[in-house]
C-alpha cells in the first residue's frame, strides 16, 4: 500500500514556474514508477509525465515536452514536477500516481493516486 500526498500547487502568471512535490509513504518507494496526471474543468484526466523506479527513464506528453521536468529522490520518498513556461491551458488539478509497472502508469491506470493539487495559470 502506498499513500501519496501532493503539495506545491497554487496561482501563477503565464510564463511563470511552479514545482509540485509528491511525498509517498512506505519503505519500498524505489520499486514504484511514478507519474503525474492532470484534469482540467470539463475534461478527462490526462497523462502528463512518468518516471521509472530508478529514475533512469522519463516520459512526457507532447503538450509539456520541453517545459516540464519530472524527477525523484528515492532517499526522500518524493517525486517532483518542475513546471516552467506555464500557460493558461496548464490550469488543472494535478495528481500524483504510482504503480510497480511503468507501462501501467503511462497507460493511465496506476494503482495508487494522490488527492490532487490545484494549479491555476492566469493570463
C-alpha positions as CSV (number, residue, x, y, z in Angstrom):
1,X,0.0,0.0,0.0
2,X,1.3,3.5,-0.9
3,X,-0.2,6.8,0.2
4,X,0.6,9.8,-1.9
5,X,0.4,13.4,-0.8
6,X,0.9,16.3,-3.3
7,X,1.9,19.8,-2.5
8,X,3.1,22.9,-4.2
9,X,0.1,23.9,-6.3
10,X,-1.1,27.5,-6.5
11,X,-1.7,30.5,-8.7
12,X,0.9,31.7,-11.1
13,X,1.0,34.0,-14.0
14,X,1.5,32.8,-17.6
15,X,5.2,32.3,-18.3
16,X,6.0,31.5,-14.7
17,X,7.2,28.4,-12.9
18,X,5.9,26.1,-10.2
19,X,7.3,23.0,-8.6
20,X,5.0,20.2,-7.4
21,X,6.0,17.6,-4.9
22,X,4.5,14.2,-4.1
23,X,5.5,12.5,-0.9
24,X,5.0,8.8,-0.6
25,X,4.6,6.6,2.4
26,X,6.2,3.3,2.9
27,X,9.7,1.9,2.7
28,X,9.5,0.5,-0.9
29,X,9.2,3.7,-2.8
30,X,12.1,2.7,-5.1
31,X,10.1,-0.1,-6.6
32,X,7.4,2.2,-7.9
33,X,7.2,4.0,-11.2
34,X,5.7,7.4,-10.6
35,X,3.6,9.7,-12.7
36,X,1.8,13.0,-12.9
37,X,-1.7,13.4,-14.4
38,X,-3.9,16.4,-14.6
39,X,-7.6,17.1,-15.0
40,X,-8.9,20.4,-16.3
41,X,-12.5,21.5,-15.7
42,X,-14.9,19.7,-18.0
43,X,-12.1,17.5,-19.4
44,X,-10.9,14.0,-18.8
45,X,-7.9,13.3,-16.7
46,X,-4.8,13.1,-18.9
47,X,-1.3,11.7,-18.6
48,X,1.5,14.4,-18.1
49,X,4.7,12.6,-17.3
50,X,6.2,9.5,-15.7
51,X,9.5,8.3,-14.3
52,X,10.9,4.8,-13.8
53,X,11.6,3.4,-10.3
54,X,15.3,4.2,-10.5
55,X,14.8,7.5,-12.3
56,X,16.7,6.5,-15.4
57,X,13.7,6.8,-17.8
58,X,11.3,9.6,-18.2
59,X,8.2,10.1,-20.4
60,X,6.3,13.2,-21.3
61,X,3.1,14.0,-23.0
62,X,3.6,16.2,-26.1
63,X,2.0,19.4,-24.7
64,X,4.5,19.6,-21.8
65,X,7.7,18.4,-23.5
66,X,10.5,20.9,-23.0
67,X,8.6,22.8,-20.3
68,X,8.0,20.2,-17.6
69,X,10.6,18.0,-15.8
70,X,9.9,15.1,-13.6
71,X,12.5,13.9,-11.1
72,X,12.6,11.8,-8.0
73,X,14.6,11.5,-4.8
74,X,14.3,7.9,-3.6
75,X,16.0,8.7,-0.3
76,X,13.2,11.2,0.5
77,X,10.4,9.1,-1.0
78,X,9.4,12.1,-3.1
79,X,8.8,12.8,-6.8
80,X,8.8,16.3,-8.2
81,X,7.3,18.1,-11.2
82,X,9.1,21.2,-12.2
83,X,6.8,23.3,-14.5
84,X,8.1,26.2,-16.5
85,X,6.8,28.5,-19.2
86,X,3.3,27.8,-17.8
87,X,0.3,28.5,-20.0
88,X,-3.3,29.1,-19.0
89,X,-4.0,25.7,-20.7
90,X,-2.0,24.1,-17.9
91,X,-4.6,25.0,-15.4
92,X,-5.8,21.8,-13.8
93,X,-5.8,19.6,-10.7
94,X,-2.6,17.7,-10.8
95,X,-2.4,14.2,-9.4
96,X,0.5,12.1,-8.4
97,X,0.3,8.3,-9.1
98,X,2.3,5.2,-8.5
99,X,2.5,1.6,-9.8
100,X,5.1,-1.1,-9.9
101,X,4.7,-1.0,-13.7
102,X,5.9,2.0,-15.7
103,X,3.7,0.8,-18.6
104,X,0.7,0.9,-16.3
105,X,1.5,4.4,-15.2
106,X,1.9,5.6,-18.7
107,X,-1.3,3.8,-19.7
108,X,-3.3,5.8,-17.2
109,X,-4.3,3.1,-14.8
110,X,-1.9,3.2,-11.9
111,X,-2.8,1.5,-8.7
112,X,-2.3,4.4,-6.3
113,X,-3.4,8.1,-6.6
114,X,-2.9,11.2,-4.5
115,X,-5.7,13.6,-3.7
116,X,-4.6,16.2,-6.2
117,X,-3.3,19.8,-6.0
118,X,-4.8,22.7,-7.9
119,X,-2.6,24.7,-10.4
120,X,-4.1,27.8,-11.8
121,X,-2.2,29.8,-14.5
122,X,-3.5,33.3,-15.1
123,X,-3.2,35.1,-18.5
